[in-house]
Amino acid sequence: MAKLKSPIPEAKSRPVLGEAQSRQEYGEAISASLLSSAQSLGEEGHVHESLDLYLKLVERYPASREAPFAAEELLAIAAGFRQAGKHRMALRVLERLQEAQQGA
């Protein structure tokens, strides 16, 4: 009897990643997603929501490639708060950014 061929392609073997490498790739994917989401929210005018994501990025992934971009956006958001007279908000953003950079 002839063997039927499965319509599902065979899975290609993937090299097993070391735990550290897979954690690094996972972190890179998360930081890229955080930056992309924050940028989209900012473009849509959702400043507070984008602020939360930028802060999460610099606090949790300070060594990521995306962290410097997030820090620049946080500085711009803080400047916007200052111009709008929201000095406490601006100060809190700057303090959290400073704490994140000192912890890195």
LOKE-61707 format. One line per 10 residues: number of its first residue (from 1); for each residue x, y, z of N, C-alpha, C, O. Coordinates in Angstrom, 1 decimal. Example, Ala and Ser with C-alpha at 12.3 -4.5 7.8 and 13.67 -1.06 7.14 Angstrom:
2
1> 13.2/-5.7/7.8/12.3/-4.5/7.8/13.2/-3.3/7.8/14.2/-3.3/8.5; 12.8/-2.2/7.1/13.7/-1.1/7.1/12.9/0.0/7.9/13.4/1.1/8.0 .
end
This chain:
104
1> 0.8/-1.2/0.0/0.0/0.0/0.0/0.9/1.2/0.0/1.9/1.3/0.7; 0.5/2.3/-0.8/1.3/3.5/-0.9/1.1/4.4/0.3/0.0/4.5/0.8; 2.1/5.0/0.8/2.0/5.9/1.9/1.5/7.2/1.4/2.0/7.8/0.5; 0.5/7.7/2.1/-0.1/9.0/1.8/0.8/10.1/2.3/1.3/10.1/3.4; 0.9/11.2/1.4/1.8/12.3/1.8/0.9/13.3/2.6/-0.2/13.6/2.1; 1.3/13.8/3.7/0.6/14.7/4.5/0.6/16.1/3.8/1.6/16.5/3.2; -0.6/16.8/3.8/-0.6/18.1/3.2/0.1/19.2/4.0/0.4/20.3/3.6; 0.5/18.8/5.3/1.2/19.7/6.1/2.7/19.6/5.9/3.2/18.5/6.0; 3.3/20.7/5.6/4.8/20.5/5.3/5.5/20.1/6.6/5.1/20.5/7.7; 6.6/19.4/6.4/7.4/19.0/7.5/8.0/20.2/8.2/8.5/21.1/7.5 .
11> 8.0/20.1/9.5/8.7/21.2/10.3/10.2/21.1/10.1/10.8/20.1/10.2; 10.8/22.2/9.8/12.2/22.3/9.7/12.8/22.3/11.1/12.3/22.9/12.0; 13.9/21.5/11.2/14.5/21.5/12.5/15.1/22.8/12.8/15.8/23.4/12.0; 14.9/23.3/14.0/15.4/24.6/14.5/16.5/24.3/15.6/16.3/23.4/16.4; 17.6/25.0/15.5/18.6/24.8/16.5/18.0/25.2/17.9/17.3/26.1/18.0; 18.4/24.4/18.9/17.9/24.7/20.2/18.7/26.0/20.7/19.9/26.0/20.7; 17.9/27.0/21.2/18.6/28.2/21.6/18.9/28.0/23.1/18.2/27.4/23.9; 20.0/28.6/23.5/20.3/28.7/24.9/19.4/29.5/25.6/18.7/30.4/25.0; 19.2/29.3/26.9/18.2/30.1/27.7/18.5/31.5/27.7/17.6/32.4/27.5; 19.8/31.9/27.8/20.1/33.3/27.8/19.8/34.0/26.4/19.3/35.1/26.4 .
21> 20.1/33.3/25.4/19.8/33.8/24.0/18.4/34.0/23.8/17.9/35.0/23.2; 17.6/33.0/24.2/16.1/33.1/24.0/15.5/34.2/24.8/14.6/34.9/24.4; 16.0/34.4/26.1/15.6/35.5/26.9/15.9/36.9/26.2/15.1/37.8/26.3; 17.1/37.0/25.7/17.5/38.2/25.0/16.6/38.5/23.8/16.2/39.6/23.6; 16.3/37.5/23.0/15.5/37.7/21.8/14.1/38.1/22.3/13.4/38.9/21.7; 13.6/37.5/23.4/12.3/37.8/23.9/12.3/39.2/24.4/11.3/40.0/24.1; 13.3/39.7/25.1/13.4/41.1/25.5/13.4/42.0/24.4/12.8/43.1/24.4; 14.2/41.7/23.3/14.3/42.5/22.1/12.9/42.7/21.4/12.5/43.8/21.0; 12.2/41.6/21.4/10.8/41.6/20.8/9.9/42.5/21.6/9.1/43.2/21.0; 10.0/42.3/22.9/9.1/43.1/23.7/9.4/44.6/23.6/8.5/45.5/23.5 .
31> 10.7/45.0/23.7/11.1/46.4/23.7/10.7/47.0/22.3/10.3/48.1/22.3; 10.8/46.2/21.2/10.4/46.7/19.9/8.9/47.0/19.9/8.5/48.0/19.3; 8.2/46.0/20.5/6.7/46.2/20.5/6.3/47.4/21.3/5.4/48.1/21.0; 6.9/47.5/22.5/6.6/48.7/23.3/6.8/50.0/22.6/6.0/50.9/22.7; 8.0/50.1/21.9/8.3/51.3/21.2/7.3/51.6/20.1/6.8/52.7/20.0; 7.0/50.6/19.3/6.0/50.7/18.2/4.6/51.1/18.7/4.0/52.0/18.2; 4.2/50.5/19.8/2.9/50.8/20.4/2.8/52.2/20.9/1.9/52.9/20.7; 3.9/52.6/21.6/4.0/53.9/22.2/4.0/55.0/21.1/3.3/56.0/21.2; 4.7/54.8/20.0/4.7/55.7/18.9/3.3/55.8/18.3/2.9/56.9/18.0; 2.7/54.7/18.1/1.3/54.7/17.5/0.4/55.5/18.4/-0.4/56.3/17.9 .
41> 0.4/55.2/19.7/-0.5/55.9/20.6/-0.2/57.4/20.6/-1.1/58.2/20.7; 1.1/57.8/20.6/1.4/59.2/20.6/0.9/59.9/19.3/0.5/61.0/19.4; 1.1/59.2/18.2/0.6/59.8/16.9/-0.9/60.0/16.9/-1.4/60.9/16.3; -1.6/59.1/17.7/-3.1/59.2/17.8/-3.5/60.2/18.8/-4.7/60.5/19.0; -2.5/60.9/19.5/-2.9/61.9/20.5/-3.1/61.3/21.9/-3.5/62.1/22.8; -2.8/60.1/22.2/-2.9/59.4/23.5/-1.6/59.5/24.2/-0.9/58.6/24.4; -1.3/60.7/24.7/0.0/61.0/25.3/0.2/60.2/26.6/1.3/59.6/26.8; -0.8/60.2/27.5/-0.6/59.5/28.7/-0.4/58.0/28.5/0.5/57.4/29.2; -1.1/57.4/27.6/-0.9/56.0/27.3/0.5/55.7/26.7/1.1/54.7/27.1; 0.9/56.6/25.8/2.2/56.4/25.2/3.3/56.6/26.3/4.3/55.9/26.3 .
51> 3.1/57.5/27.2/4.0/57.8/28.3/4.3/56.6/29.1/5.4/56.2/29.4; 3.2/55.9/29.4/3.3/54.6/30.2/4.2/53.6/29.5/5.0/53.0/30.2; 4.0/53.4/28.2/4.8/52.4/27.5/6.2/52.9/27.4/7.1/52.0/27.5; 6.5/54.1/27.1/7.9/54.6/27.0/8.6/54.4/28.4/9.7/54.0/28.4; 7.9/54.7/29.5/8.5/54.5/30.8/8.8/53.0/31.1/9.8/52.7/31.6; 7.8/52.2/30.7/8.0/50.8/30.9/9.2/50.3/30.1/10.0/49.5/30.6; 9.4/50.8/28.9/10.5/50.4/28.1/11.9/50.8/28.7/12.8/50.0/28.8; 12.0/52.0/29.1/13.3/52.5/29.7/13.5/51.9/31.1/14.7/51.7/31.4; 12.5/51.5/31.8/12.7/51.0/33.1/13.0/49.5/33.1/13.8/49.0/33.8; 12.3/48.7/32.2/12.5/47.3/32.1/13.6/46.8/31.1/14.2/45.8/31.3 .
61> 13.8/47.6/30.1/14.7/47.3/29.0/15.7/48.4/28.7/15.8/48.9/27.6; 16.4/48.9/29.7/17.3/50.0/29.6/18.5/49.8/28.6/19.0/50.8/28.0; 18.9/48.6/28.4/20.0/48.3/27.5/19.5/48.0/26.1/20.4/47.7/25.2; 18.2/48.1/25.8/17.7/47.8/24.5/18.1/48.9/23.5/18.4/50.0/23.9; 18.0/48.5/22.2/18.2/49.5/21.1/17.2/50.6/21.1/17.4/51.7/20.7; 16.0/50.2/21.6/14.9/51.2/21.6/14.9/52.2/22.7/14.2/53.2/22.7; 15.6/51.9/23.8/15.6/52.7/25.0/16.0/54.2/24.7/15.4/55.1/25.2; 17.0/54.4/23.9/17.4/55.8/23.7/16.3/56.6/22.9/16.1/57.8/23.2; 15.6/55.9/22.0/14.5/56.6/21.3/13.3/56.9/22.3/12.7/58.0/22.3; 13.1/55.9/23.2/12.0/56.1/24.2/12.4/57.3/25.2/11.6/58.1/25.5 .
71> 13.7/57.4/25.5/14.1/58.4/26.4/14.0/59.8/25.7/13.5/60.8/26.4; 14.3/59.9/24.4/14.1/61.2/23.7/12.6/61.5/23.7/12.2/62.7/23.9; 11.7/60.6/23.5/10.3/60.9/23.5/9.8/61.3/24.9/9.0/62.2/25.0; 10.3/60.7/25.9/10.0/61.1/27.3/10.4/62.5/27.6/9.7/63.2/28.2; 11.6/62.9/27.1/12.0/64.3/27.3/11.1/65.2/26.5/10.8/66.3/27.1; 10.6/64.8/25.4/9.7/65.7/24.6/8.4/65.8/25.3/7.8/66.9/25.3; 7.9/64.7/25.8/6.6/64.7/26.6/6.7/65.6/27.8/5.8/66.3/28.1; 7.9/65.4/28.5/8.1/66.3/29.7/8.1/67.8/29.3/7.5/68.6/30.1; 8.7/68.1/28.2/8.8/69.5/27.8/7.3/70.0/27.4/7.0/71.1/27.7; 6.5/69.1/26.8/5.1/69.4/26.5/4.3/69.7/27.8/3.5/70.6/27.9 .
81> 4.6/68.9/28.8/3.9/69.1/30.1/4.3/70.4/30.7/3.4/71.1/31.2; 5.6/70.7/30.7/6.1/72.0/31.2/5.4/73.2/30.5/4.9/74.1/31.1; 5.3/73.1/29.2/4.7/74.2/28.4/3.3/74.3/28.7/2.7/75.4/28.6; 2.6/73.2/29.0/1.2/73.3/29.4/0.9/73.6/30.8/-0.2/73.6/31.3; 2.0/73.9/31.6/1.9/74.2/33.0/1.7/73.1/33.9/1.4/73.2/35.1; 1.9/71.9/33.4/1.9/70.6/34.2/3.2/70.3/34.7/3.8/69.3/34.3; 3.7/71.1/35.6/5.1/71.0/36.1/5.4/69.7/36.9/6.4/69.1/36.8; 4.4/69.4/37.7/4.6/68.1/38.5/4.7/66.9/37.6/5.4/66.0/37.9; 3.8/66.9/36.6/3.9/65.7/35.7/5.2/65.7/35.0/5.8/64.6/34.8; 5.7/66.8/34.5/7.0/66.9/33.8/8.1/66.4/34.8/9.0/65.7/34.4 .
91> 8.1/66.9/36.0/9.1/66.5/37.0/9.1/65.0/37.2/10.1/64.4/37.3; 7.9/64.4/37.4/7.8/63.0/37.6/8.3/62.2/36.5/8.9/61.2/36.7; 8.0/62.6/35.2/8.5/61.9/34.1/10.0/61.9/34.1/10.7/60.9/33.9; 10.6/63.1/34.3/12.1/63.3/34.3/12.7/62.4/35.5/13.8/61.9/35.3; 12.0/62.4/36.6/12.6/61.6/37.7/12.6/60.1/37.4/13.6/59.4/37.7; 11.5/59.6/36.8/11.5/58.2/36.5/12.5/57.9/35.4/13.1/56.8/35.4; 12.7/58.8/34.4/13.7/58.5/33.4/15.1/58.5/34.0/15.9/57.6/33.7; 15.3/59.4/34.9/16.6/59.5/35.6/16.9/58.2/36.4/18.0/57.6/36.4; 15.9/57.7/37.1/16.0/56.5/37.9/16.3/55.3/37.0/17.1/54.5/37.4; 15.6/55.3/35.9/15.8/54.1/35.0/17.2/54.2/34.4/17.9/53.1/34.3 .
101> 17.7/55.3/34.1/19.1/55.4/33.5/20.1/55.2/34.6/21.2/54.7/34.2; 19.9/55.5/35.8/20.9/55.2/36.9/20.9/53.8/37.2/21.9/53.2/37.6; 19.7/53.1/37.1/19.7/51.7/37.4/20.2/50.8/36.3/20.4/49.6/36.5; 20.5/51.4/35.1/21.0/50.6/34.0/22.4/50.2/34.1/23.0/49.5/33.2 .
end
